[in-house]
Amino acid sequence: MFADETASGGEGSTAFNIAGIQLEISPELYASEAHFISEMDQQISGLLEKEAADLIVFPEYTSAFFPAFMLPNRILTSEQATLDQIAAHIRNRFPAESIRDFLVSQSSRDTMDRIWGGLARKHSVAILAGSYFAAHPGSRGTELRNRSILYNHHGNAVYSQDKVYLTEFERSILGLTPGRLWEARPIEYRGHTLAVTICRDSFFPAWEERLGKVDFWIDIKANGTEYDAEQAEVFAEALPRRILDGPAEEGMTVCLTGNFLELFWEGYSSVIRESDSGNIIYLSRSDTPRDQDIIRYTLEQGP
């Protein structure tokens, strides 16, 4: 549970402001930890200068490329670099036999806490820090999970959740292990109940029963294909379907954009609500599915 009820705004606040950063990434963003922190610091500062926020949401995979801090910039930022070349460099330099082994060896909760906890504390704002590849002890050895962490305005990690329904890329190429649905739970905060799903998870109705009636549903997404008419239909079967079929009435999708080596992502971020007639209304939407943008929503004071 998000038990800290004294986050920015305090108990007497009349509203809870949520901002989603549709982040555009590139290999240059992950050139070093210091560079990444500086860039995110500027993003958060600019956001807060324009309008207050109690919670800032980053998309899936925002923190997944932190292991790139260990790679030479000449390889990381080369236009000719491929995943195979990166894998070969990893095998030559690190005691790892695969990309998965490298990701396990470089997975660091300390790095997450240092970067995101520090930013949350500096700006006195809660941060849902996208997701990262977390080394997790399992019955058959170390597992690698796609995990999101929520930090309160003091910089303390107060909730984490693992992706359950993995993509083929995550299973076969990255070697990830799915999380467990029963470990997820709603987040109680300042009179509101929030839910989180990580990308593909939002397609599955099992979450409706697991998370129950929530005031606001947050879906962090990294859609690794060109956004076109077909993908628009796919998006409609994610969070919009959960809103229409489940007890939640409104929510936010926050998408990753940009590219990293041979990978790229596109998608519209949005805030949606179910209308009285049973349709989806878009309360806010990013201007583009390809570049950086910010969407905002205000939850009124709960009962």
Phi, psi and omega in degrees: 000149173273089193275345184282106184268008184248027180294175185314124181113326176074173183295333182277359182296143181268353183208159178237113187263124180246132176237133176249128178261110172284095192275132173261119183251166177201164176304326181298329181299329184256027181297328177198162178297318181298319179294317179298314180300316180299317180295315181291325177299317178294320179298313182292318179300315180296321179297313184288334177294329182275323183197144181295151175216141175263334179219130175246129184250128174252152185284166174309145176074358179307321184257003186287339185260016177302328176302340178295342176304335183272354184264146178298139181299328182296330177275316185298319187261004179293134180293340181266358183295140177235167178296324179296320179293320177297317179298320179295318178298319179299316181295327181284328188259329185244153177284062182226140181265347184208169174301320179300315180300320179296315180297322177296314183295331183260357179296130186214111172293328178301320179295316177302311182295321181294315183285301188280323176297320179295318180292319179297318180292317182298319185260001179052053181217143175287144182227126167267108197273048179058226175214158177222170179268109188258127172288126187229129180292128179237172182293337181245026180114188184288129175260160176239120185239153175270107192236137174254145179232138176254128178249137176276181187288350173274353182089012180267136174287120186243351179197143173222153181211138181258145175292135185260314185259095187279157174278167178296322178299317181294321181285310191275319184271314183270341179072033180284156175248135181292149172284183181248128183303320185291346179278343180281154180204160175293161181246117179270125182208120174049047176082003179240151175248118183252149175236151178230134167231153182250102172050253188300335179303328186290352178277350191251125183293348178302333180291330180299316179288321183294315185270338175069202182281114178240157180281329184207133184248125180249123178245117177261133194224144169227094185270104191274048176204165180299135178276114179224193182299322179295318179291330175299320177292322178297314179301324181295339180267004179264245183301319177304322179292321178295324179291318181290322186268338186252184182281344178290143184252343181206158182189179185227135171250130180237120189254147170275143173227171179101200183214156175215108185057239182271004183257147174211161185221146176215155175160149177277131169273149185199162169242129185231161177213149173276129180279170178298334180271002177086025176247165177270128175252132177268111181278333180203148179207143178296153182288338185211153175269003191241340186241182180283144180200171179228134172240151184224155173205147178244121172272127178289159183305130180287172182294000000 
